[in-house]
Amino acid sequence: MDRKLEEIILSVFRTAPSEPCVWWHGVWWSRGALRELAEDCQANLLSGGFVSGNRLALLLPNCPLFWALCVAVWSIGGTVVPLNPRLEFSTLLRNLILADVFGAVIYKEQENKVALLEDRGIPCVVAPLAGVQPS
């Protein structure tokens, strides 16, 4: 098989874009909506300096943004580092350092970690779970 996973996913998103794809907080997200979110995430990552070979830590629950970021990162040629945002901070920090991440995306309930991570040289953004992450 010569096609990459993100190419297959985006191809499915493009066919029947109005078809339901992800159930999130009582609402079906369509394939088209998830594709648009992934494209917006990819644009923000690129404008933020993310390049092929970089790693992005996702400290997010299972949500539309998580899946959109996975597709966006893979499309750029990067690697997703999914981590449990509820890990003890020392364990989380050790994993982030070992993974040599470009940055981390977290959600509002975890925003107390932003300063702690940035103090250790790990850029971090707080993003809405159903929206586009900041660049």
C-alpha positions as CSV (number, residue, x, y, z in Angstrom):
1,M,0.0,0.0,0.0
2,D,1.6,3.2,-1.1
3,R,-0.9,5.7,0.3
4,K,-0.3,7.4,3.6
5,L,-3.0,7.2,6.3
6,E,-3.6,10.9,6.3
7,E,-4.2,10.8,2.5
8,I,-6.7,8.0,3.0
9,I,-8.5,9.9,5.8
10,L,-8.6,13.2,3.8
11,S,-9.9,11.3,0.7
12,V,-12.7,9.8,2.8
13,F,-13.5,13.3,4.2
14,R,-13.8,14.7,0.7
15,T,-16.2,12.0,-0.4
16,A,-19.7,12.8,0.9
17,P,-18.5,15.7,3.0
18,S,-22.0,16.0,4.6
19,E,-21.8,12.5,6.0
20,P,-21.6,12.3,9.8
21,C,-18.1,11.4,11.1
22,V,-17.6,12.2,14.8
23,W,-20.1,12.4,17.6
24,W,-19.1,15.2,20.0
25,H,-21.2,16.6,22.8
26,G,-24.5,15.6,21.3
27,V,-23.8,16.8,17.8
28,W,-22.5,14.9,14.7
29,W,-19.5,16.5,13.0
30,S,-19.6,16.0,9.3
31,R,-16.6,14.7,7.3
32,G,-16.4,18.2,5.7
33,A,-16.3,20.0,9.0
34,L,-13.5,17.8,10.3
35,R,-11.6,18.2,7.1
36,E,-11.9,22.0,7.4
37,L,-10.7,21.9,11.0
38,A,-7.7,19.7,10.0
39,E,-6.8,22.1,7.2
40,D,-7.1,25.1,9.5
41,C,-4.9,23.3,12.0
42,Q,-2.3,22.5,9.3
43,A,-2.2,26.2,8.3
44,N,-1.7,27.3,11.9
45,L,1.0,24.7,12.5
46,L,2.9,25.8,9.3
47,S,2.6,29.5,10.2
48,G,3.9,28.7,13.6
49,G,7.1,27.1,12.2
50,F,6.1,23.4,12.4
51,V,8.0,21.4,9.8
52,S,8.4,17.8,8.6
53,G,10.2,15.8,11.3
54,N,8.8,17.8,14.2
55,R,6.8,16.2,17.0
56,L,3.7,17.8,18.5
57,A,2.5,16.7,21.9
58,L,-1.3,16.5,22.3
59,L,-2.5,16.6,25.9
60,L,-6.1,16.4,24.8
61,P,-9.1,14.1,25.4
62,N,-10.7,12.3,22.5
63,C,-12.2,15.3,20.7
64,P,-12.5,16.8,17.2
65,L,-9.4,18.9,17.7
66,F,-7.3,15.8,18.6
67,W,-8.3,14.0,15.4
68,A,-7.9,17.2,13.2
69,L,-4.4,17.8,14.7
70,C,-3.4,14.2,14.0
71,V,-4.3,14.6,10.3
72,A,-2.7,18.0,10.1
73,V,0.6,16.9,11.7
74,W,0.8,13.8,9.6
75,S,0.1,15.8,6.4
76,I,3.1,18.0,7.2
77,G,5.3,15.0,7.9
78,G,5.4,15.3,11.6
79,T,4.7,13.0,14.5
80,V,2.0,13.1,17.1
81,V,2.9,12.5,20.7
82,P,-0.4,11.8,22.5
83,L,0.0,12.1,26.3
84,N,-2.4,11.8,29.1
85,P,-2.9,15.4,30.3
86,R,-3.7,14.1,33.8
87,L,-0.2,12.6,34.3
88,E,1.8,13.8,37.3
89,F,3.7,16.9,36.1
90,S,7.2,15.4,36.6
91,T,6.2,12.3,34.5
92,L,4.6,14.5,31.9
93,L,7.7,16.7,31.7
94,R,10.0,13.7,31.4
95,N,8.0,12.3,28.5
96,L,7.9,15.7,26.7
97,I,11.7,16.1,27.1
98,L,12.4,12.5,25.9
99,A,10.1,13.0,22.9
100,D,11.9,16.2,22.0
101,V,8.6,17.9,21.1
102,F,8.3,21.1,19.0
103,G,5.4,22.1,21.4
104,A,2.4,21.0,23.2
105,V,-1.4,21.6,22.7
106,I,-3.5,21.5,25.9
107,Y,-7.1,22.4,26.7
108,K,-8.5,25.0,29.1
109,E,-8.9,22.7,32.1
110,Q,-5.1,22.1,31.9
111,E,-4.0,25.7,31.3
112,N,-2.2,25.8,34.7
113,K,0.6,23.7,33.0
114,V,1.3,26.4,30.3
115,A,3.7,28.5,32.4
116,L,5.4,25.4,33.9
117,L,6.0,23.9,30.5
118,E,7.2,27.2,28.9
119,D,9.6,27.7,31.8
120,R,11.2,24.5,30.8
121,G,11.5,25.5,27.1
122,I,8.4,23.7,25.8
123,P,6.1,26.0,23.8
124,C,2.5,25.4,24.8
125,V,-0.9,26.6,23.6
126,V,-4.4,26.3,25.1
127,A,-6.9,25.3,22.4
128,P,-10.7,24.8,22.3
129,L,-11.5,21.1,22.1
130,A,-13.8,21.6,19.1
131,G,-12.0,24.5,17.4
132,V,-8.8,25.5,15.7
133,Q,-5.6,25.7,17.8
134,P,-3.8,29.0,17.9
135,S,-0.7,29.2,15.8
